[in-house]
Amino acid sequence: MDSILHIGSIAGVPQELSAAQRRLGQRSDVLSFEFYDFGYRTDFHYPIKLDYSSCSSIYFANPINLLRKMPLLLPIARDYDLLHFHYSSGLPFGLDFPLWRMLKKKVVMHHHGTDIRHKGEHWLYARFSQRIFVSTPDLLEWSRDAIWVPNALDIKMYPFVGVKSQPTNEKDSIKILHAPSRRRLKGTEHVLSAIKKLKNEGYNIELILVERTPHKEALEYYKRADIVVDQLLIGWYGMLAQECMALGKPVCVYLREDLQGYMPTQPMLNTTADNLLKNLRMLIEDPHLREELGKLGRRYVQEVHSSDRIARKLMDLYP
C-alpha cells in the first residue's frame, strides 16, 4: 500500500483528498508552501510568499523563493512512495520531476486552473509524470493526456441548510454571496455592477463579499446566503459552487455549452455577465426556484463530488 504526500494547498482540495484517503486506510499527508493557508489542515506547512497571477510571475518574479522549496520538500518526500503535486512542482517548469523518478518515487501532476489554462502542458510534466489530472474539464483542452478528477468534498462536513422560502418581514434582505479568489478571473466587476443596479431598482438585497477569509469563517457566511454567484468567465464551476450546493444554496455560474456533457444533471443557473442581472432578478422574485435549485444542487454534489468516491477513484488511477 503506497504512502501518499500531497504537495500544495489549492482551495482545500489536497486536504479533502488526503482526509478521504486516510479513511480508506492509506497513509496520506499534505505539505503546503502556501503563504495564506485559510485554515485548511496541513501536516507540513512552510509558507513561502509567491505571486501566481501570471506565468511569468510564477517562474520569474521570485526565483529565490521558488528555490527555497526543494530543501524543505526533499527530506519529507523521501518518506513517501507517491508524490501528488497540485498546481506546481518543487522547481520551476517541473525540473525536479526527473529527480523524483531517479529516486524511484511515483509522481503525479494535478492541474487546477491558471497553472495550465492558455499555457498548455509543460513537456517535463508530460514526460515524467506517471499520471496527469485536472480539477475541471475545461482544462483537458490544455493537457491532451490528462484525466478529469472532480474536486472532492466531504459531504458530512456540509449540512444541508437550504434557503428561507420568503423573508420573514419586510426588513429582511435577500443576501447574495460572492467569494472570489481573484476578482478579475471570477468576473467580480460584473457582480458589483449588477448589485448596484438591483439596489437602484429598489430590491432589498445585501451583498456578502467574502475574500481572504479562513475557510471555517467563510462557511458561516455561505450558510447565510440566499443566492450565490460563482465565476462568470471561465465556463465551469469552482469550489465555492460545490460547497454552497452542498449547503443547499442556489448557484449562478457560467457553464460552457461544450462542457455540459460532463454533468449528469445541471442544478446551477447558467449565468454569464450578460444575463446576470436577469437571473438575479428571477431568483430574488422566486423563492420556490431558489429552494428547488438548492435541493438539486445538494443531490448533484452527493453524486459527483463525494470525497470517499473520488478517493477510491484516485486509488485506481494512481500508477
C-alpha positions as CSV (number, residue, x, y, z in Angstrom):
1,M,0.0,0.0,0.0
2,D,1.6,3.3,-1.1
3,S,2.1,6.2,1.2
4,I,1.0,9.5,-0.4
5,L,2.2,13.1,0.0
6,H,0.1,15.8,-1.5
7,I,2.2,18.9,-2.2
8,G,0.1,22.1,-2.5
9,S,-3.0,23.7,-0.9
10,I,-5.4,24.7,-3.7
11,A,-8.8,25.7,-2.2
12,G,-8.6,22.8,0.3
13,V,-8.6,20.1,-2.5
14,P,-5.4,18.3,-1.4
15,Q,-6.7,18.3,2.2
16,E,-10.0,16.8,1.2
17,L,-8.3,14.1,-0.9
18,S,-5.8,13.3,1.9
19,A,-8.6,13.0,4.5
20,A,-10.6,10.7,2.3
21,Q,-7.6,8.5,1.6
22,R,-6.9,8.2,5.3
23,R,-10.4,7.0,5.8
24,L,-9.6,4.3,3.2
25,G,-6.7,3.2,5.4
26,Q,-3.9,4.9,3.4
27,R,-1.1,6.9,4.8
28,S,-1.7,10.3,3.3
29,D,-0.4,13.7,4.3
30,V,-0.3,17.3,2.9
31,L,2.6,19.6,2.6
32,S,1.8,23.2,1.8
33,F,4.0,26.1,0.8
34,E,1.0,28.5,0.6
35,F,1.5,31.7,2.5
36,Y,-2.2,32.0,3.1
37,D,-3.5,28.6,4.2
38,F,-7.1,29.8,5.1
39,G,-7.3,27.4,8.0
40,Y,-7.1,24.2,6.0
41,R,-5.4,21.2,7.7
42,T,-1.8,20.7,6.7
43,D,0.7,18.2,8.1
44,F,3.7,20.2,6.9
45,H,3.4,24.0,6.4
46,Y,6.3,26.1,5.2
47,P,4.8,29.4,4.0
48,I,6.6,30.9,1.0
49,K,5.0,34.1,-0.4
50,L,4.8,33.7,-4.2
51,D,2.9,35.5,-6.9
52,Y,0.7,33.2,-9.0
53,S,-1.0,35.9,-11.0
54,S,0.7,35.0,-14.3
55,C,3.0,32.5,-15.9
56,S,5.9,35.0,-15.7
57,S,5.3,35.8,-12.1
58,I,5.1,32.2,-11.1
59,Y,8.5,31.3,-12.5
60,F,10.5,34.6,-12.7
61,A,9.2,37.1,-10.2
62,N,10.6,35.3,-7.1
63,P,13.3,32.9,-8.2
64,I,14.9,32.8,-4.8
65,N,11.7,32.0,-3.0
66,L,11.0,29.2,-5.5
67,L,14.4,27.7,-4.9
68,R,13.6,27.6,-1.2
69,K,11.0,24.8,-1.8
70,M,13.3,21.9,-2.6
71,P,15.5,21.9,0.6
72,L,12.2,21.7,2.6
73,L,10.5,19.2,0.3
74,L,13.3,16.7,-0.3
75,P,13.8,15.3,3.3
76,I,10.0,14.9,3.7
77,A,9.3,13.4,0.3
78,R,11.9,10.6,1.0
79,D,9.4,9.0,3.4
80,Y,6.6,8.6,0.8
81,D,6.1,6.3,-2.1
82,L,3.9,8.6,-4.2
83,L,4.1,12.4,-4.7
84,H,0.9,14.1,-5.7
85,F,1.8,17.6,-6.9
86,H,-1.0,20.2,-7.0
87,Y,-0.7,23.3,-9.3
88,S,3.1,23.5,-9.3
89,S,6.2,21.3,-8.8
90,G,9.1,21.7,-6.5
91,L,11.2,23.5,-9.0
92,P,10.1,25.8,-12.0
93,F,8.9,24.0,-15.1
94,G,9.0,20.6,-13.4
95,L,12.8,20.5,-13.3
96,D,12.6,18.3,-10.2
97,F,10.5,15.6,-11.8
98,P,13.4,13.7,-13.3
99,L,15.0,13.7,-9.8
100,W,11.9,12.1,-8.2
101,R,11.8,9.4,-10.9
102,M,15.5,8.7,-10.2
103,L,14.7,8.3,-6.5
104,K,12.1,5.7,-7.5
105,K,9.1,7.9,-6.5
106,K,5.8,7.6,-8.2
107,V,4.8,11.1,-9.4
108,V,1.5,12.6,-10.5
109,M,0.7,16.2,-11.5
110,H,-2.7,17.8,-10.7
111,H,-3.6,21.0,-12.5
112,H,-6.1,23.4,-11.0
113,G,-6.5,26.4,-13.4
114,T,-4.2,29.2,-14.2
115,D,-1.2,26.9,-13.9
116,I,-2.1,25.4,-17.3
117,R,-5.0,27.3,-18.8
118,H,-4.0,29.1,-22.1
119,K,-0.4,27.8,-21.5
120,G,-0.5,24.1,-22.3
121,E,1.2,21.2,-20.7
122,H,4.9,21.5,-20.0
123,W,7.0,18.8,-21.6
124,L,8.7,17.8,-18.4
125,Y,5.3,17.0,-16.8
126,A,4.2,15.2,-19.9
127,R,7.5,13.2,-20.0
128,F,8.0,12.3,-16.3
129,S,4.5,12.4,-14.7
130,Q,3.0,8.9,-14.4
131,R,-0.5,10.4,-14.3
132,I,-1.8,13.9,-15.0
133,F,-5.1,15.1,-13.5
134,V,-7.1,18.2,-14.0
135,S,-9.7,19.5,-11.5
136,T,-12.2,20.9,-14.1
137,P,-12.9,19.5,-17.6
138,D,-12.2,22.8,-19.4
139,L,-8.5,22.1,-18.5
140,L,-8.5,19.0,-20.7
141,E,-8.1,21.3,-23.6
142,W,-4.6,22.3,-22.4
143,S,-3.4,18.8,-21.4
144,R,-4.1,16.2,-24.0
145,D,-3.4,13.1,-21.9
146,A,-4.9,14.4,-18.6
147,I,-7.7,12.7,-16.7
148,W,-10.5,14.8,-15.1
149,V,-10.9,14.1,-11.4
150,P,-13.8,16.2,-9.9
151,N,-12.8,18.1,-6.8
152,A,-13.7,16.1,-3.7
153,L,-16.0,17.3,-0.9
154,D,-16.7,15.6,2.4
155,I,-20.5,15.9,2.3
156,K,-20.8,15.2,6.0
157,M,-19.0,18.4,6.8
158,Y,-21.6,20.5,4.9
159,P,-25.0,20.0,6.5
160,F,-28.0,20.9,4.3
161,V,-29.3,24.3,5.5
162,G,-31.3,25.3,2.3
163,V,-32.7,28.8,1.9
164,K,-35.5,30.7,3.5
165,S,-38.6,30.3,1.4
166,Q,-39.5,34.0,1.8
167,P,-38.5,37.0,4.0
168,T,-40.0,36.8,7.5
169,N,-40.6,40.5,7.4
170,E,-40.2,43.5,5.0
171,K,-36.9,44.5,6.6
172,D,-35.3,41.1,5.7
173,S,-32.9,41.5,2.8
174,I,-32.1,38.8,0.2
175,K,-28.4,38.0,0.7
176,I,-26.3,37.5,-2.4
177,L,-22.9,36.0,-1.8
178,H,-19.8,36.2,-4.0
179,A,-16.4,34.9,-2.9
180,P,-13.7,35.5,-5.5
181,S,-10.2,34.2,-5.1
182,R,-9.1,36.5,-7.9
183,R,-11.6,39.2,-8.9
184,R,-10.5,39.6,-12.5
185,L,-10.8,35.8,-13.2
186,K,-14.2,35.4,-11.4
187,G,-15.9,38.4,-13.0
188,T,-16.4,40.3,-9.8
189,E,-16.8,43.7,-11.5
190,H,-20.0,42.3,-13.2
191,V,-21.3,41.2,-9.8
192,L,-20.7,44.6,-8.2
193,S,-22.4,46.3,-11.1
194,A,-25.4,44.1,-11.0
195,I,-25.9,44.6,-7.3
196,K,-25.7,48.3,-7.7
197,K,-28.4,48.2,-10.4
198,L,-30.7,46.0,-8.4
199,K,-30.4,48.3,-5.4
200,N,-31.2,51.3,-7.6
201,E,-34.3,49.3,-8.9
202,G,-35.5,49.1,-5.3
203,Y,-34.7,45.5,-4.4
204,N,-33.9,44.9,-0.8
205,I,-30.7,43.0,-1.2
206,E,-27.4,42.7,0.6
207,L,-24.1,41.7,-1.0
208,I,-21.8,39.4,1.1
209,L,-18.4,39.6,-0.4
210,V,-16.0,37.0,1.0
211,E,-12.3,37.4,0.4
212,R,-9.1,36.2,2.1
213,T,-11.2,34.7,4.9
214,P,-10.4,31.5,6.8
215,H,-12.4,28.6,5.5
216,K,-14.3,27.9,8.7
217,E,-15.4,31.5,8.9
218,A,-16.2,31.6,5.2
219,L,-18.6,28.7,5.6
220,E,-20.6,30.6,8.2
221,Y,-21.1,33.3,5.5
222,Y,-22.1,30.7,3.0
223,K,-24.8,29.4,5.3
224,R,-26.4,32.8,5.5
225,A,-26.7,33.3,1.7
226,D,-29.9,33.2,-0.2
227,I,-28.2,33.3,-3.6
228,V,-24.6,32.5,-4.6
229,V,-22.7,33.9,-7.6
230,D,-19.6,31.9,-8.6
231,Q,-17.4,32.6,-11.5
232,L,-18.8,34.2,-14.7
233,L,-16.0,34.0,-17.2
234,I,-14.2,30.6,-17.1
235,G,-17.0,28.3,-18.1
236,W,-17.1,25.8,-15.3
237,Y,-17.8,26.0,-11.5
238,G,-15.4,26.1,-8.7
239,M,-15.1,25.0,-5.0
240,L,-17.4,27.9,-3.9
241,A,-20.2,26.5,-6.0
242,Q,-19.6,22.9,-4.8
243,E,-19.6,23.9,-1.1
244,C,-22.7,26.1,-1.5
245,M,-24.6,23.5,-3.4
246,A,-23.8,21.0,-0.6
247,L,-25.4,23.5,1.8
248,G,-28.5,23.7,-0.4
249,K,-27.9,27.2,-1.9
250,P,-28.9,28.2,-5.5
251,V,-25.8,29.0,-7.5
252,C,-25.3,31.2,-10.6
253,V,-22.3,30.3,-12.6
254,Y,-21.2,30.3,-16.3
255,L,-21.2,26.8,-17.8
256,R,-19.7,26.5,-21.3
257,E,-22.1,24.7,-23.7
258,D,-19.4,22.3,-24.9
259,L,-18.6,21.2,-21.3
260,Q,-22.2,20.5,-20.1
261,G,-21.9,16.9,-21.3
262,Y,-19.7,16.2,-18.3
263,M,-22.6,17.0,-16.0
264,P,-25.2,14.2,-15.2
265,T,-27.6,17.0,-14.3
266,Q,-27.5,20.8,-14.3
267,P,-28.6,22.1,-10.9
268,M,-27.0,25.5,-11.4
269,L,-28.4,28.5,-13.2
270,N,-26.2,29.1,-16.2
271,T,-25.2,32.7,-15.9
272,T,-22.9,35.0,-17.9
273,A,-22.0,38.6,-17.4
274,D,-24.7,39.5,-19.9
275,N,-27.6,37.7,-18.2
276,L,-26.5,38.0,-14.6
277,L,-29.0,40.9,-13.9
278,K,-31.9,39.0,-15.3
279,N,-31.1,35.8,-13.4
280,L,-30.6,37.5,-10.1
281,R,-34.0,39.3,-10.5
282,M,-35.6,35.9,-11.3
283,L,-34.1,34.3,-8.2
284,I,-34.9,37.3,-5.9
285,E,-38.5,37.2,-7.0
286,D,-39.0,33.4,-7.0
287,P,-38.3,31.8,-3.6
288,H,-39.6,28.5,-4.8
289,L,-36.9,28.4,-7.6
290,R,-34.2,29.2,-5.0
291,E,-35.5,26.3,-2.9
292,E,-35.7,23.9,-5.8
293,L,-32.2,24.7,-7.1
294,G,-30.8,24.3,-3.6
295,K,-32.2,20.7,-3.3
296,L,-31.0,19.8,-6.8
297,G,-27.5,21.1,-6.0
298,R,-27.3,19.1,-2.9
299,R,-28.1,15.9,-4.8
300,Y,-25.7,16.7,-7.6
301,V,-22.7,17.2,-5.1
302,Q,-23.5,13.9,-3.4
303,E,-23.5,12.2,-6.8
304,V,-20.4,13.8,-8.4
305,H,-18.2,15.2,-5.6
306,S,-18.3,12.8,-2.7
307,S,-14.8,12.7,-1.3
308,D,-14.9,9.0,-0.5
309,R,-16.0,8.2,-4.0
310,I,-13.3,10.4,-5.5
311,A,-10.6,8.9,-3.3
312,R,-11.5,5.4,-4.4
313,K,-11.3,6.5,-8.0
314,L,-7.9,8.1,-7.4
315,M,-6.5,4.9,-5.8
316,D,-7.5,3.1,-9.0
317,L,-5.9,5.7,-11.2
318,Y,-2.6,6.1,-9.4
319,P,0.4,4.4,-11.0
